[in-house]
């Protein structure tokens, strides 16, 4: 069997303390450990031989907004290093339990180096450093393979048997038309789309939106 694991919206570095949710870098590690155990449990239960890991962006909190900086627990460089190290251990542990692991990667909007979206370049994103680190740290683990995005640097696309799956962060897309838009770009019908960004689990019309590991923050409460 083949499975997909969506990793997005960790927002490592953001500190949350409200009546609904508490989140910091220590709690991030606890939640990542809990997630790892669940992945291994379900892969064993369903006989998963190949796991497609989709890292879909906003792994770090960054400094996208002034308000983000106010609620950051660590600076962006520290966020990046901390998250890269923890993800490396997470993937290494999965590789010891699952026969084949394919890693796909897309960046989010929180990791960009320039907070002004009108002036930033897509390639200038702190999360690419995380990808570089993971490739280096995990290079000697033979059952982990890093897959390159062919169509666009931010668009993941792969096959599961005869099905085409595309995955993105989601900050440039709307849920109601993302499947059509990606099908146009790929040049064939996309069977399923995976995305993050919206911080709310949704499964509708072959589009799966991942929830956020960070949980409810001040912005979510205000909405």
Phi, psi and omega in degrees: 000155180238136180228160175240138177242122180262122177242116180203162170055047172287324182050047179298131182110339177279137178249124182239134176210093177224183185292339184263326191209144170236137183208133173204188187291329176289318178293325174305313180298321178296317181291323178294321177295318177298318178297317180302315180295322178293319180299312180298318180301311184285329176294320177292318182298321185257009177062043182283120178264333180232126179245120175267109181266117180255110175267109197250021169093170189055039176291324175252162179281323179066199177228048182300320180234156176302319180297328178298317181297321181299322184262010178282138177277329182223160175291166188295321179297315179295321176303314183297312181295315182298315182291318179300316181296315181292322177293324179298315178296319179301311182289323177299316180296321177296322182295338179279348183246339187238138190295313182228133176232123174254131182249125177244148190220134172218147182267160175256192180269338183286340183271359185293149186281340178244119183295335181279109186294338179286338185250349186279156173258138183303326184284344181268087185217128182303334184290339174294334175293323177299315178299314179302316180296316181297318179299319180290312185293327186257011188297334183266003177267109192292335183265010172252124180237131175267127184256133182275142174281120187271314186290315181200151183299337182254004182245115175274137178212127179205168181256140165239104189056242182260012182258140177259124180245132173241147181218143182213171174289307175119356183287347178254009190227156172249143185299325187285341180233007185294324181295316178296314182298317179291324176298320178297318181290319182287330182087014175205166180292123174275126184280328183208140178241135175243138180205166177240227170075318188275353174062023183213123181295127177221138172227107188207129174052048178066018173245125179247121177256125182283146173284177181254130178295332183288332178084194188286124177247187182299320181296316180297320178297320182293337180273000000 
